[in-house]
Amino acid sequence: MKKWWMILLCAALTVSCAACGTAGAPETTAQDSAQVGNPFVECKTMEQAAEIAGFTLQTPDALDGYPDKRIEAVRGEMVQVFYTAKDGSEVLIRKGLGESDISGDYNHYDDELVKWVGDLTVNFRGSGENVNVAYWITDKNAYSISISNGMPRETLESLIPAIQ
């Protein structure tokens, strides 16, 4: 008798599991899983980037130790310029519309400093002798410099006036 109850219980369990399966569940289609594209457009010149973004960004033509330069823009929002060293380290300069930090670097650093550089109030973040992020706001534009391996603040301060 116990054997029959066990068989009956297993059968009831199987039927209830089958009833709770995928029946009635919505099907997932390729349309449902669409991904957002990369908004950055690679540009050959700063003029092309300005056409896309709707504003200009002035940066140095080259940075010592960073021989490769790549320019990107987001339509109506941002221009960014990457300077890359042979070891893969980068300096990233950005200009965008808005009045907040546009660096995209949300790491915690040991040191934070706000200092006047010319007539700009610049926020510096880094650790020890090196700065990893600097950002400042002018009118309705936000600027940032991100340095993957860090840079001495004095060196960075001499670079900031060249960025407009």
C-alpha positions, 0 to 999 in steps of 0.5 A, spaced: 500 500 500 505 504 501 508 503 494 502 505 491 501 511 495 508 513 493 507 512 486 501 516 486 504 522 490 510 522 484 505 522 479 501 528 482 508 531 483 510 530 476 503 533 473 503 539 477 511 541 475 508 540 468 503 545 469 507 550 472 512 550 466 513 555 461 505 555 459 503 562 459 510 565 459 511 570 454 516 568 448 523 572 448 524 575 441 530 578 438 527 585 438 526 584 446 533 583 447 536 589 443 542 593 445 544 600 446 549 602 441 555 606 442 554 613 442 561 615 440 563 616 433 570 616 431 573 622 428 579 624 423 579 631 425 577 636 431 573 639 426 569 633 424 568 632 432 565 639 432 560 638 427 558 632 430 558 635 438 555 642 436 561 645 439 569 645 439 574 643 443 581 645 443 587 640 445 594 640 444 596 637 438 600 632 441 603 630 449 610 628 450 610 620 451 603 619 448 604 619 441 597 616 439 591 620 438 584 618 437 578 623 437 571 621 438 564 625 439 557 624 441 552 628 437 550 634 441 553 632 447 561 631 448 568 631 444 573 626 447 581 626 445 585 620 447 592 620 448 595 613 448 603 611 450 606 605 448 605 602 454 597 603 453 597 608 459 592 614 457 590 621 458 583 622 456 581 630 455 573 631 455 569 637 454 561 636 454 555 640 455 553 641 463 555 643 469 558 637 473 564 632 473 564 629 466 570 624 467 566 618 468 571 616 473 568 614 479 574 611 483 575 613 490 582 617 491 586 618 497 587 626 495 582 631 493 584 638 492 580 644 489 585 649 486 585 656 482 588 655 475 588 661 472 581 664 472 578 656 473 576 653 479 579 646 478 578 639 482 583 634 482 583 627 485 589 622 486 593 619 490 600 621 493 604 625 488 600 624 482 593 626 480 588 621 476 582 626 475 582 634 474 575 637 472 572 644 471 566 648 469 566 654 465 559 657 463 555 651 461 561 647 459 564 641 463 571 639 462 575 633 464 582 630 464 583 623 466 590 620 467 590 612 467 597 612 471 597 619 474 601 625 473 604 630 477 599 636 479 604 641 476 604 638 470 597 637 469 596 645 471 601 647 465 596 643 461 589 645 463 590 652 460 591 649 453 584 646 453 578 650 451 
